[in-house]
C-alpha cells in the first residue's frame, strides 16, 4: 500500500505470546500494508540465546533494532506502508525504530501474564520459551504520553484486535483491484 508520502508504518508490540504476529498479519490482510516479523531480523546468536532461555540485553538488541529501523526507512523512502510484529519493550527501543520512520504508530497488546503464559505454553515451533516471559515483563516500559501508542487488551479475540487497531489508527481498508 502506498499513498501518503513515506507511507504508514505500524508496529504491533508487546511481550512474547501476546499475539503480535497474529494481529500484525491481520492488519496487513485488511489494509494491504506490507507485513514483516521482527524476529526474522535476529542474528543466529540472538536466537540461540533465547532458545537456551537466556534473555537478550541491550547489546544484543541494538543491532537488531537498527536493522529493523533500516528496513522501515527503506520502505518509507519507497512510499511503501508497513506493519511489523516487534516486542519494542522499552522507550529507547521504540525510539530506535522511529529513526526509520518518525511517524511510527504502535499498537501495544497488553494483558495479564497468566493469559500470555498460557498462550506461550500452547504455542509450537517458537524458539522463545515461556520461562523468558517474566524477564520480558520486567523489561516492558509503558508508553509515555508523547508516544503514539494504542493499548489493546490481549484477552480480546484477534479479529477484534485487528478491527479496533485499523479503525483507531485510521488505516484504510484494502480492496484488491479485481474487487473494486
Residue pairs with C-beta under 8 A, 6 or more apart in sequence:
1 7
1 8
1 31
1 32
1 33
1 34
1 80
1 81
1 172
1 174
2 78
2 79
2 80
2 81
3 79
3 81
3 172
4 79
4 81
5 79
6 76
6 77
6 79
6 101
6 103
7 75
7 76
7 78
7 79
7 80
7 81
7 82
7 101
8 33
8 81
8 82
8 103
8 105
8 169
8 171
9 72
9 75
9 76
9 81
9 82
9 83
9 84
9 100
9 101
9 103
9 104
9 105
10 24
10 27
10 33
10 82
10 83
10 84
10 104
10 105
10 106
10 107
10 165
10 169
10 171
11 83
11 84
11 85
11 86
11 88
11 94
11 97
11 104
11 105
11 106
11 107
12 20
12 21
12 23
12 24
12 27
12 83
12 84
12 85
12 86
12 106
12 107
12 109
12 165
13 20
13 86
13 87
13 88
13 89
13 94
13 106
13 107
13 108
13 109
13 149
14 20
14 87
14 108
14 109
14 110
14 154
15 87
15 89
15 116
15 133
15 136
15 137
15 140
16 87
16 116
16 120
16 126
16 128
16 132
16 133
16 136
17 116
17 117
17 119
17 120
17 123
17 128
17 130
17 133
18 109
18 110
18 111
18 116
18 119
18 154
19 109
19 119
19 154
19 158
19 161
20 85
20 86
20 87
20 109
21 37
21 85
22 158
23 85
23 107
23 109
23 158
23 161
23 162
23 165
24 35
24 37
24 83
24 84
24 85
25 35
25 85
26 158
26 159
26 161
26 162
27 33
27 35
27 83
27 107
27 162
27 165
27 166
27 171
28 34
28 35
28 83
30 162
30 163
30 166
30 171
30 173
30 174
31 81
31 83
31 166
31 171
31 172
31 173
31 174
32 81
32 174
33 81
33 82
33 83
33 171
34 75
34 80
34 81
34 82
34 83
35 82
35 83
35 84
35 85
36 71
36 82
36 83
36 84
36 85
37 84
37 85
38 64
38 68
38 84
38 85
38 86
38 87
39 85
41 64
41 67
41 68
41 71
42 50
42 64
43 63
43 64
45 60
46 56
46 60
46 64
47 127
49 55
49 56
49 60
50 56
50 127
50 128
50 129
50 132
51 127
51 129
53 129
53 131
53 132
55 132
55 135
55 136
55 139
58 92
61 93
62 96
65 93
65 96
65 97
66 96
68 84
68 86
68 97
68 100
69 96
69 97
69 98
69 99
69 100
70 100
71 100
72 82
72 84
72 97
72 100
72 101
72 104
73 99
73 100
73 101
75 81
75 82
75 101
76 100
76 101
86 97
87 93
87 136
88 94
88 97
88 106
89 136
89 139
89 140
89 141
90 139
90 140
90 141
91 141
91 143
91 144
91 147
94 104
94 106
94 143
94 147
97 104
98 104
103 148
104 148
105 148
105 149
105 150
105 169
106 143
106 147
106 148
106 149
106 150
107 149
107 150
107 152
107 161
107 165
107 169
108 143
108 149
108 150
108 151
108 152
109 152
109 154
109 161
110 151
110 152
110 153
110 154
111 153
111 154
111 155
112 154
112 155
113 133
113 134
113 137
115 154
115 155
116 133
116 154
117 130
117 133
120 126
120 128
120 129
120 130
120 133
121 130
143 149
143 151
150 165
150 168
150 169
152 161
152 164
152 165
154 161
156 164
165 171
166 173
